[in-house]
Amino acid sequence: MSLQPRALSLKSFNSAGFPKLPPELTSHIIDNNHDDFYSLKRIALVCRSWLASARKHIFFSVML
């Protein structure tokens, strides 16, 4: 009996051919940068699915 790697389905890759990260992991990454405004601005530009989570931290406090 030999171990063979599991075949990844096409659904587990994004349009650029990179594996998709689970949403829980991306949310954790973004949440860990909650106090780094510079990084949050860059994270918001990565992809549309990351924008909402980053925006939540960017606009957490608004001063008028």
C-alpha positions in Angstrom: 0.0 0.0 0.0 1.5 3.3 -1.0 0.3 6.8 0.0 -0.7 9.0 -2.9 -1.5 12.7 -2.6 -5.2 13.6 -3.0 -6.1 15.1 -6.3 -7.2 18.7 -5.9 -10.4 19.6 -7.6 -10.6 22.6 -9.9 -13.0 24.2 -7.5 -10.2 24.5 -4.9 -8.2 26.8 -7.2 -8.9 30.5 -8.1 -8.8 31.9 -11.6 -5.1 32.6 -11.4 -4.4 28.9 -10.7 -3.5 29.3 -7.0 -5.2 27.2 -4.3 -8.0 29.0 -2.5 -7.6 29.6 1.2 -10.5 28.7 3.5 -12.5 31.8 4.5 -11.8 31.2 8.2 -8.1 31.4 7.6 -8.3 34.6 5.5 -10.5 36.1 8.2 -8.0 35.2 10.9 -5.1 36.7 8.9 -7.1 40.0 8.4 -8.2 40.1 12.1 -4.6 39.7 13.2 -3.8 42.9 11.3 -6.6 44.9 12.9 -4.3 47.6 14.3 -2.0 48.0 11.3 -3.7 50.5 9.1 -1.0 50.3 6.4 -1.4 46.6 6.0 -5.2 46.7 6.1 -5.2 49.1 3.1 -3.0 46.7 1.2 -5.1 43.7 2.2 -8.2 45.5 0.9 -6.6 45.6 -2.5 -5.8 41.9 -2.7 -9.2 40.7 -3.8 -12.9 41.5 -3.5 -13.5 38.7 -1.0 -10.9 40.3 1.4 -12.3 43.8 1.0 -15.3 43.6 3.3 -13.2 42.1 6.2 -10.5 44.7 5.8 -13.0 47.5 5.5 -14.6 46.4 8.8 -11.3 47.2 10.6 -10.3 50.3 8.5 -13.6 52.1 9.3 -14.0 50.8 12.9 -13.6 54.3 14.2 -14.5 57.4 12.2 -13.9 60.8 13.6 -16.0 63.8 12.4 
